[in-house]
Amino acid sequence: MAKAKKLKSGSWHCIVYAGKDETGKRIYKSFTVRDPTKKGKKECERLAAEWSAAHQDVPSGQMTVQDAVRRYIDIKAKVLSPSTIRGYELYLKRRIRPMKDKKIEDLTQTEVQQWINGLSEDCTPKYIKNVYGLLAAALAYYGARRYDVTFPSTAPRPTYTPCDDDIRLLLDHIRDRPQLLSCVLLAAFGSMRRGEICALQPQDMDGDRIRVCKSMVRDIDGYWHTRPMAKTDESNRTVILPPQVTDMVILPVRLHPEQVSNRFRRAMRSCGCERRFRFHDLRHYYVSIAHALGIPDAYVMQMGGWRTDHVMHRVYRDTLPDVMAKEQDKLTQHFTGSFCKTFCIDDKKQQKSADPHEEDQALVSPETRVNAALFDHASTRENSRNRAGGGTRTHTKS
C-alpha cells in the first residue's frame, strides 16, 4: 500500500505506479488531499489504494472495454490537452457505457457496428468518429483487433462567411463593449481562436505585433485555465495587426472562451446583420479575404496557425458575397467585350447575305444562334446595370 507524504503546503500527496507508456517510460498516478490532519492522510491513502485495486494488471484478453479505455486515458493524461482528456472522460461515461462490461477478446465487428448505429440516432457523424477514435485507440493499445466499420454519412453543413459589411455592422454595434470588441478584432483581423485570445496578456503585445504561444482550455473538472502552449506547434506564431486595431484592443480580455461565444451570440441578435454567423466564422472571413487578395496559401497557413492546407481548403476558404459579385462582374465584362468584338461583325455579315425568307434562317448554325442569344443576354444585363448606375461603362477589350 502506498504511503502518503506531507507537502510543504500541508497537503498530503501519494503516488501509485500505473505501468509504462509505449516508449517504456514508467508512469505514476498521483493523489493529493488538502486536509493537513491525519484524516486527510488516510483519505489520500484510501484514494490511492482504490485506484490501484481497480487498475491492477489484468491479461489483455480478460480486460473489459471499460478497463481498456480507462487505462488508456490515464496513460495519456500527462501528454494530451486537459480539454481532450475531459472529452475522453465524457465519451467513456456517456457513450461507451453499452459495451463497458464486454471483454475485448469477445468483442465482434457486428457488435461494434450495432453500437455505432445506436449512436447515430442522436449524435452527429463527427462526434461518432471522435468516440470511435478513442475506443479504437484504446483497444489497439492493448493488442485487440481493428474493426472495419461504417460511419453515417456526413451531410454538408450550410456555412456563411461574413463579408465586409457584416463586420462593419458588428463592430459599430459593439463599439461600447471593449471586451467583446477586442475579441472580435483579434479574430477577424488576426485569425485568432477563442482560447488564444482569452490567454493573451499585455506582455504578449509589442506594438502592432502579438505573440501567440498559449491557450485557455477547460480541464477535466470543468475549470478554465491557461495552458502554457498553443493548440499545435504551428499555432505558435506572431500576428501583425493594423495600428488602428491594436489601439482598440485591451488585454487581458478577462473572459473565458464560453463567455466569448455567449456574448457574441447576444450581439448577433441585435447588430442588424442579414444573416447570423458564429464567432469562429471570423476566421473564415480572415482566410477568405486573404485568398481574395491573392495571398499564397503557405503564408495564409502560417498567419492562421494551420498545420496543413487540407483543413484550410476544406473548411475556411469560402466565397464572400461582395467579392463574388465583383468577380462575376469582371467575368461578365470579359464575355460581353469578347462577344461584341466577334459576333457583332458576324451578325452584320449574315444580315447582308441572308435571304428574307424563313427557310433561309435554318442555314444559320445552332452554335451561332446560341452565341448570339448569350450575347443578347449579356448586353441586356450590361445596359440594365448602366441605367441603374446613371451612366455608361467602358469595356476593356480582350
Steps between C-alpha positions, in 0.01 A plus 500: 500500500632843403581736785398866490759771552437848631588790272631840607154642437356261760319280247547124486639352179513139384617339174422157355683314223274485191713304253702612199419697189574397142862621534563295816493799736354434843170677576364595840156610618501769769243585766487816713277583796512852646389402849824532711373273780542124535153463357626655179792253493267203531275641230793543264623144559146366456464669159834358391411149619162504325654611174777242525251221565286604204801523268702198598655309214246295307580283194394690190274213398306525827484879495162664448437788265460739791829389657685543172363848436548602864865398501563659163366833626712483815815424300441792262392749767842664527563550129160604367315828547274522807206576272574182301512290817175659613338398172632145540352477847160606367521248216576222745224601738222568250570317174714193564275387787301243290818297440684568825475144642582326173840328490713639221592152372128416462405826332384438142479733204122459489468622860719802428298587191172466692642729767585760232150463354354577842716810537386631161147550634594806706865581417662675207734304268800699618420429866462129426839490328660668802347247741601206283848647466543475878365145508714382210816658643444342841430153357799519266723606789422171676536284191136464397403465136400789278144523375379592154195710585279738304413845628188697413546733208587859580247746364657826381446766762378830356758764579499874460812711480450857622588775257642847557154652553422242770823576681433876486151457645627272775790725601277806507248313717753387762707818500414567866582143614881500523538134601293357216635759258856391573409135441329573167788715376758234583296226334400690185831678431742257669332161440532411867299231678292561812744319727795692358325834552393425857854394595666822377670730748627859453859380472404293196438820300793699366378790290301356212630146563337239720676180597274194514656230720232375741132414515218495754344154535252325727630221725335175600315670788355770275728783614668733252872556524783616274704227337863612446497389136288562193258252345766365262866573430394695190270715714805661665531811287522877493192687378538846345196726527420844354595782741135613515404154625769473765397841636153360576610163642505474879689215665424286684139459388415331835261252339510128441412350158144405592426855619636634170261278302200590718559874474559473127171317447312770691667769291407323176131511589494880502786617277294523181683243286278328246640157587637377829838335532715355775802653667721236337373615159715810543792272414312407183482871421874543553595213269248593232625858488859375481414282202305779334812718527709226338720416802666156446374209711837446671489847655132474592570169678780655703301811590197295607692225681391201289708184481398409142295665229248214499280641776548853374380406151218275618353725765623855493543607139144610422374755253410849618169633361632848420826373350304240305288775344809695395667195348180407319483854361856464369404177325189655352698796366753265340233289332309809385811653345598176329155439354465862386832481318434165333133439453381853420710489181375150415137607551539800266652280226216250538236775478645629169519153338188346655179437301187656655312169489468294821639184345836673456526543876563128525837559331626675810688250719362416847829616658459847346142529627606396852791745503277780369243426770772498767629834373148650503463382861834649601428829320157530661654441845771759435251762377289446808803552720593821316149642537501414869839667544394812312777485243686293248779253563806459283585137424855379479568314180670166546 
